[in-house]
Amino acid sequence: MKKNIKCRMFYATSAHLLNISVGGACLQVDRRVRIGNEYTLHLGSEGTQLTLKGRVVREVLSEVRKNKRGEAVPFYEVGIQFENVLTSPGRDLISFIEETTQNSHQRVRIRGTRVRILDAASTTLLDVYNNYRIKKLSMGGLLMETDQMLEADHAFDMELQLREADPPLKVRARIANCESIPGKVPPVYDTGIEFLRISREDIQRLSAFIADLSKEEKTKRH
């Protein structure tokens, strides 16, 4: 498909929070993130739930583990720099740090020190989004190239930018399959996406766009 269709995926992935300060955090995640991109971090403890926006400033491969199927899964250590935390989110973040380090024997100065998170009950989720190249598009789904293996049956929200001047289509979708493309270094994957839910208006827009593509292809052949 030669049309420059932009596809943006939004999904949440569990992350292990290694340490945190009011300026940023260090996480371990099982998928690549993009340095310079903004992500949304959801932090939770028994007494505090908060959402922070931050920008990735560092990403390194930290280890490789085997999953249940015996496949090698890379894990990455990611540095996040928080944005706009010197307001209400900043105060909530200080409360979160105090709660999740209350069992530590260390004495820490919360406002200036990066501290390890020792409370096993604390949880972290990272909203991840990426743009991908679309190879095929139909009313039921699409085929795209991704730079990492994505988990089959995982459901997520997606935006499709069919035309630059139009608002994006909003779709609920799932990963139908993901297979490595032979001979690609670094690895690239053909990922099939099935559309699960799309509004009636966006169905009409998608149908009209695919019809226009078909007409253009027929014109080129004649």
VENJO-V637216 format. One record per backbone hydrogen bond with DSSP energy under -0.5 kcal/mol. CO is the residue of the C=O (numbers start at 1). NH is the residue of the N-H. If there is no record, write none. Layout:
CO,NH  CO,NH
//
This chain:
3,5  5,134  6,161  7,132  8,159  9,130  10,157  11,128  13,126  15,17  16,18  16,28  18,117  19,26  20,115  23,82  24,21  25,80  26,18  26,19  27,78  28,16  29,76  33,35  34,37  37,56  39,41  39,54  40,127  41,43  41,52  42,125  43,50  44,123  48,45  50,43  52,41  53,83  54,39  55,81  56,36  58,79  60,77  63,75  65,73  67,70  71,67  72,74  73,65  75,62  75,63  76,29  76,78  77,60  78,27  78,80  79,57  79,58  80,25  80,82  81,55  87,91  88,92  89,93  90,94  91,95  92,96  93,97  94,98  95,99  96,100  97,101  99,102  100,118  100,119  101,104  106,108  108,110  109,112  109,113  113,115  115,20  116,118  118,120  119,122  123,44  124,15  125,42  125,127  126,13  126,128  127,40  128,11  130,9  132,7  133,145  136,143  140,195  141,138  142,193  143,135  143,136  144,191  145,133  146,189  151,154  154,175  156,173  157,10  158,171  159,8  159,161  160,162  160,169  161,6  163,166  169,160  169,171  170,199  171,158  171,173  172,196  172,197  173,156  174,176  174,194  175,153  177,192  179,190  180,182  181,184  183,185  188,181  189,146  189,191  190,179  190,192  191,144  192,176  192,177  193,142  194,174  197,172  199,203  200,204  201,205  202,206  203,207  204,208  205,209  206,210  207,211  208,212  209,213  210,214  211,215  212,216  213,217  214,218  215,219  216,220  217,221  218,222
//
